[in-house]
Amino acid sequence: MHAFLPLLRAADHPRVVMVSSAGGSFAVVTDPEQAVSKMHELAYTSSKAALNMITIRYAQAIPQVKFNCITPGEVANHKFTATDMNNHTGQLTVTEGTDPIVKLALSDADGPTGTFTDRLGPVAW
């Protein structure tokens, strides 16, 4: 990240969009209604939780750059994107999963920073 800071600071509307997961949310993994709460692994969910924290810390430390993280699913609807990682069992297409990522990356100067969202809006940390 530090190597890219000069380029980001030179941009008109600098943005960093981290692709996270509902698995990085303590609220989601402790909700028995969510499929990810039944995934008993350590590395993936722990790395996504760390990514979420890094996003917040960068947003606080470098306010002239917008830092956000997004999960390409729908937490409230218990939907996730079909990918190779989940053997294409997700209910959303890749395009449905990537559209909100692109939208966030192209947000205007007044766009959000330090947020965790999905296709539908804010996700609880």
C-alpha positions as CSV (number, residue, x, y, z in Angstrom):
1,M,0.0,0.0,0.0
2,H,2.8,2.4,0.9
3,A,4.4,2.0,-2.6
4,F,1.1,3.1,-4.2
5,L,0.4,6.1,-1.9
6,P,2.2,8.6,-4.2
7,L,0.0,7.5,-7.1
8,L,-3.2,7.5,-5.0
9,R,-2.4,11.0,-3.6
10,A,-1.9,12.3,-7.2
11,A,-5.4,11.0,-8.3
12,D,-8.4,13.2,-8.4
13,H,-10.6,10.8,-6.4
14,P,-8.2,8.2,-4.8
15,R,-9.9,5.0,-3.9
16,V,-8.9,1.6,-2.5
17,V,-11.6,-1.1,-2.5
18,M,-10.7,-4.2,-0.5
19,V,-12.7,-7.3,-1.5
20,S,-13.6,-8.9,1.8
21,S,-16.2,-11.5,2.8
22,A,-19.1,-11.9,5.1
23,G,-16.8,-14.4,6.8
24,G,-14.7,-11.4,8.0
25,S,-17.6,-10.1,10.1
26,F,-17.9,-11.2,13.7
27,A,-21.6,-10.5,13.5
28,V,-22.1,-12.8,10.5
29,V,-19.9,-15.7,11.7
30,T,-21.7,-15.8,15.1
31,D,-25.2,-15.8,13.4
32,P,-26.3,-19.4,13.2
33,E,-28.6,-18.5,10.3
34,Q,-25.6,-17.6,8.1
35,A,-23.9,-20.4,6.1
36,V,-20.4,-19.1,7.0
37,S,-21.1,-19.7,10.7
38,K,-20.9,-23.4,9.9
39,M,-17.5,-23.1,8.1
40,H,-15.1,-24.2,10.8
41,E,-11.8,-23.1,9.3
42,L,-9.4,-20.5,10.6
43,A,-7.3,-19.0,7.8
44,Y,-9.9,-17.6,5.4
45,T,-12.3,-15.9,7.9
46,S,-9.3,-14.7,10.1
47,S,-7.6,-13.1,7.0
48,K,-10.9,-11.4,6.0
49,A,-11.4,-10.0,9.5
50,A,-7.8,-8.7,9.4
51,L,-8.5,-7.1,6.0
52,N,-11.5,-5.3,7.5
53,M,-9.4,-3.9,10.3
54,I,-6.7,-2.8,7.9
55,T,-9.3,-1.0,5.8
56,I,-10.5,1.0,8.8
57,R,-7.0,1.8,10.0
58,Y,-6.0,3.1,6.6
59,A,-9.1,5.1,6.3
60,Q,-8.3,6.7,9.6
61,A,-4.6,7.3,8.9
62,I,-4.9,8.6,5.3
63,P,-8.2,10.6,5.1
64,Q,-7.4,12.0,1.6
65,V,-7.8,8.5,0.2
66,K,-11.1,6.6,0.4
67,F,-10.6,3.1,1.8
68,N,-13.6,0.7,1.9
69,C,-14.2,-3.0,1.9
70,I,-17.0,-4.9,0.4
71,T,-18.3,-8.5,0.2
72,P,-19.7,-9.6,-3.1
73,G,-22.8,-11.2,-1.7
74,E,-26.0,-10.3,0.1
75,V,-25.6,-10.9,3.8
76,A,-29.3,-10.1,4.7
77,N,-30.5,-12.5,2.1
78,H,-27.9,-15.2,2.9
79,K,-26.7,-15.1,-0.7
80,F,-23.1,-15.4,-2.0
81,T,-21.5,-15.2,-5.4
82,A,-20.9,-18.4,-7.4
83,T,-17.1,-18.8,-7.9
84,D,-14.5,-21.6,-8.3
85,M,-13.8,-21.3,-4.6
86,N,-17.3,-22.5,-3.7
87,N,-17.8,-24.9,-6.6
88,H,-20.2,-22.4,-8.2
89,T,-22.8,-23.0,-5.5
90,G,-23.5,-19.3,-4.9
91,Q,-26.9,-17.8,-5.8
92,L,-25.4,-14.7,-7.4
93,T,-23.6,-14.4,-10.7
94,V,-20.0,-13.1,-10.9
95,T,-21.4,-9.9,-12.5
96,E,-23.9,-9.4,-9.6
97,G,-21.0,-9.8,-7.2
98,T,-18.6,-7.4,-9.0
99,D,-21.0,-4.6,-9.9
100,P,-21.1,-3.2,-6.4
101,I,-17.3,-3.4,-6.2
102,V,-17.0,-1.3,-9.4
103,K,-19.6,1.1,-8.2
104,L,-17.7,1.7,-5.0
105,A,-14.4,2.1,-6.9
106,L,-16.0,4.8,-9.1
107,S,-17.8,6.7,-6.3
108,D,-17.4,10.5,-6.3
109,A,-15.3,12.7,-4.1
110,D,-18.0,12.6,-1.4
111,G,-18.1,8.8,-1.4
112,P,-17.8,6.7,1.7
113,T,-14.6,5.8,3.5
114,G,-14.0,3.2,6.3
115,T,-17.0,1.2,5.4
116,F,-17.9,-2.5,5.1
117,T,-20.8,-3.1,2.7
118,D,-22.3,-5.7,0.4
119,R,-24.6,-5.4,-2.6
120,L,-27.5,-4.1,-0.4
121,G,-25.7,-1.8,2.0
122,P,-23.8,-1.8,5.3
123,V,-22.6,-5.0,6.8
124,A,-22.1,-5.3,10.6
125,W,-18.5,-5.7,11.6
